[in-house]
Amino acid sequence: MSTQGISDPSVLASETVEQYELKEFMSNLDSTQQRLIRFLAEDLSISPSSIAMAMRYSQQDRGPLPMILWRYGFVSLEQLNQIFEWTANQR
């Protein structure tokens, strides 16, 4: 693997691990939760590492994922509102 243009190869390795962890989390989710994760990543451009970390925190804190994302600064208040709107439209 070439690391040309990457100042710290460990950052790339860390991001790869987080993407793997996100895939692991997603395999245990129902279809609505999987769509939410895709919405977060594709529409709101939240990194897989941020989503995976928030999902771990969500399991530990037993809080809803959108609130965990906001509480830990992974999404802005505007993005949190977009998540709530998306969620409401899925019902």
C-alpha positions in Angstrom: 0.0 0.0 0.0 1.4 3.4 -0.9 1.3 6.1 1.7 2.3 8.9 -0.7 0.6 12.1 0.4 -0.3 10.8 3.8 1.7 12.4 6.6 0.9 9.7 9.1 0.2 6.1 7.9 -1.3 5.2 11.3 -4.2 7.6 10.5 -5.0 5.5 7.4 -4.8 2.3 9.5 -7.1 3.8 12.2 -9.7 4.9 9.6 -9.7 1.4 8.1 -10.2 -0.2 11.5 -13.1 2.2 12.2 -14.7 1.4 8.8 -14.5 -2.3 9.6 -16.1 -1.7 13.0 -18.9 0.2 11.4 -19.6 -2.7 9.0 -19.6 -5.0 12.1 -22.1 -2.7 13.8 -24.3 -2.5 10.7 -24.5 -6.3 10.4 -26.4 -6.3 13.7 -28.8 -3.5 12.9 -32.3 -3.7 11.5 -33.0 -2.1 8.0 -34.2 1.2 9.4 -31.0 1.6 11.5 -28.9 0.7 8.5 -30.6 3.3 6.4 -30.0 5.9 9.1 -26.3 5.0 9.1 -26.2 5.4 5.3 -28.0 8.7 5.6 -25.4 9.9 8.1 -22.5 8.9 6.0 -23.8 9.8 2.5 -26.1 12.8 3.0 -24.5 14.4 6.1 -20.9 13.3 5.3 -20.2 12.0 8.8 -17.1 9.9 8.7 -17.3 6.2 9.3 -15.0 6.5 12.3 -17.3 9.1 13.9 -20.3 7.0 13.3 -18.6 3.9 14.7 -17.4 5.7 17.8 -20.9 7.2 18.4 -22.4 3.7 18.1 -20.0 2.4 20.7 -20.9 5.4 23.0 -24.6 4.7 22.3 -24.3 1.2 23.5 -22.4 2.2 26.6 -24.6 5.2 27.4 -27.7 3.5 26.2 -28.8 6.7 24.5 -30.3 7.3 21.0 -27.6 7.5 18.3 -28.6 11.0 17.1 -28.2 12.5 20.6 -24.9 10.7 21.1 -23.7 12.2 17.8 -24.6 15.6 19.0 -23.5 15.3 22.5 -20.0 14.3 21.5 -19.8 17.0 18.7 -20.0 14.7 15.7 -22.9 16.6 14.3 -24.1 20.2 14.5 -27.5 21.3 15.9 -28.6 21.8 12.3 -27.5 18.3 11.3 -29.3 16.9 14.4 -32.5 18.5 13.2 -31.9 17.0 9.8 -31.5 13.6 11.4 -34.8 14.1 13.3 -36.6 15.1 10.2 -35.2 12.1 8.3 -36.3 9.8 11.1 -39.8 11.3 11.2 -40.1 10.8 7.5 -39.2 7.1 7.8 -42.4 6.3 9.7 
